[in-house]
Amino acid sequence: HPAGGGKTFGRLTQDGIHQMHQLGVKLRSDVERLMRYEDDGVGMKGLDHVDVSEWLRVSSTDFSRTLQSVQALLVGLLQESKDNEGNMGLLRGLGDGIPSKSPVPISRTKQSDIIEIDARHTAKMIPDPQPRRYVGQAELERELISSDMFADREEIMKPLAVRVTRALFDSGLLGDAASKVSFGVGEDETASGGDNRNKSESPMNLGSADSKISDGTRPLPWNQLAEILKCLERRNKLPITIKAEDLEAVAEHNAWRWFALLGDSRLAPMAIKSLAKKMILNGVEAIGSCKKGKDGVGGKRNRENVPLVHQSSLQSPPLLHIYSGHDATLIALMCAFRIERPTVWPEYGSYLKMELLRDDARLCKSSGFDGCHIIGENDVASEAHYYVLFSLNGEALRSSFGSRDSSSGRGQSRYFVPWEDALEGLKYHLEMGLPDLA
């Protein structure tokens, strides 16, 4: 895949590795909460005798940077915080380039766990595999980027792309291969008509003659511009002619493109259905185990809204599934699950969380957090109810996934998505009408 990076780019810097390590440390408290025994309050350290493979599954795209990202995250998540020297040693090893298929050794108090990372399903975890997975996806992308709405906005933004691309080339910061790379929904050669077409004829590069830079080079694709500018800004190497407002405008337009394309109800299922379905099926497995009784996941009921938690059984489904992907993966999932756009565009190292909640006392109201309140003692439900809560970088977001309002044609947007609606969403939003695999 062109976005893989190869040997010359596409790997994490030490800053990136540290950032992902800190994210793992941050997520550790969530895992401790999930693993807490209801009766004695024993947390994560009390389960050092439990094989990590009993409660954790890890998957990643087969790209160096995503594998490095999740390796660094696992060090922060699982390594004892007091073992700072061991942490730093592992992180330095990641920065030096651990082979991408290497398991991550995590040394803990009573054992040394080997965390296997499943990197076999890259094409199912990105919206722009080459070639596309579904019949008609590339044609649909071409249809969307050729629409009047899309073309009008592209024409307005084209001068910015030309000016920024010219500044980057004039600065000498770009290598010769920069103009030969293209990736992303609606921007790569697959979407533009296949490998046999000349790249300069790609829809994202079409325009009037004055759109060309002086040497005849077309503007770089928006996805590539956004990535390059962000990296140069972080390293304080931006050309002086590129201002902060240029970075913001490029990032915003690139985000608009992604959401405009993947927000299409026909394209989103083609782009990420397999991963979204897997996430739903993880919940099906957890709920099935929870309903087996006290020896499964769940145990006795609480008088509060709690996540599904492990109890005494070691045969329960994993508590935590981690998928290491890309901003394109994140955006595709947000569109597939019909999640509202965040107020701030996610930075590198962002994480989308899908939590499965068991609500014995029916404290969750789908209207939002303001409707989640303690109810009377006599109102306890006779059986558990389940909800899904989506959040981005810790900020809860509303979703209309599975909600169908026949009167308006638009679904109800709410924080707590009833589990029945999630199953309906899988059927009606993601699977119904999906074309054949290519």
Protein Blocks (a to p, Z undefined) as FASTA:
>chain_A
ZZlnpmmgoiacfklmmmmmmmmmmmmmmmmmmmpcfklopafklmmmpcfklmpccddd
fbfklmmmmmmmmmmmmmcfklmmlmmmmmmmmmnopafklccddddfkbccdddddfkl
mmmmcckbccdfbghklmmmmmmmmpmklmmmmmmmmmmmmmmmmmmmmnomacfklmmg
cedehiamklnnpjkbcfklgfklgccfklpcfkopacddfklmmmmmmmmmmnopacfk
lcfklmmmmmmmmmmmmmmmmmpmklmmmmmmmmmmmmmmmmmmmmmmmmnojklghiaa
dfbdcdddddfblkbccfbdcddddfklmmmmmmmnopacdfbdcdehiacdddddddfk
omacfkbmklgccddfklpcfbdcddddddeehiacddfehiacfknopacddfbdcfkl
mmmmmmmmmmgopacdZZ
